[in-house]
Amino acid sequence: MKKFTSAFMTPFRMIIFSYIVSMLIFSVLLWLPVSHNPGVELGYLDSLFTSVSAVSVTGLTVINVRKR
């Protein structure tokens, strides 16, 4: 079993996997109601786009983060 996992999880795949997992975790955290002001509707795709942008260091958002 160890040979399979070490052959499957190469360093490159581990980096890609960690990026994908972190993007999904951060998108769920941004999607939670506690993460934005009351009365503001934020869809999951908006939070996913913001988290992907934050992890990839582009800084793009679909909403004004400063005001919300």
N, C-alpha and C positions, 0 to 999 in steps of 0.2 A: 504494500500500500504506500509506503514512503517513497518508493521509486516513482510511482505514478504521480503523486502530488508534486514531487520535486521536478519531475519532467514536465508536468502540466503548468505549474506556476513558475514560469521563468521570471527573472527580474523585470523584463518589459511588461509581461502580463500582470504582474503584481502592481506596477505603477498605474497601468490603465485601470485595473480593478479598483484601486484605492481612489482614483479620480472619480470614477462612476459612482462608487458608494458614497463618497463625500458629497457629491452633487445631489444625490437623492436624499441624503440625511438633511442637508442644509435646506433643500427645497421644502421638505416636510416641516422643518422648524419655521421657515418663513411663512408657510401656509397656515400655521396655527393662529387662532384668533388673538392670542396674547402677544403676537409679534407685530401687530399693527393697531392703529387707533380705532376706537369704537365707531361703528357706522361706515367703515371703509370695507368695501368688498374687494377681495383679492382672490383671483382664480388660481388654481394649481399651476396652470401653464405659465402664468406671470411669475409665480414664485420659482418655478423650475428655471425659467429663462434668467432670472436674477441670480440664482445660485450658480448656474453654469457660467454666467458672465463673471461672477465674483471669483470662482475657482480658477477660471482661465485668465484672470487679471485683465479683462478688457474694460470692466466697469460700466457696461451698458445696463440700463433699466428701462422698463416700460412705464413706470410710474415715477413721480418725483419722491424719492426716498426721504429727502430732507423734510418735506412737509407732512409726510404720512408716517 
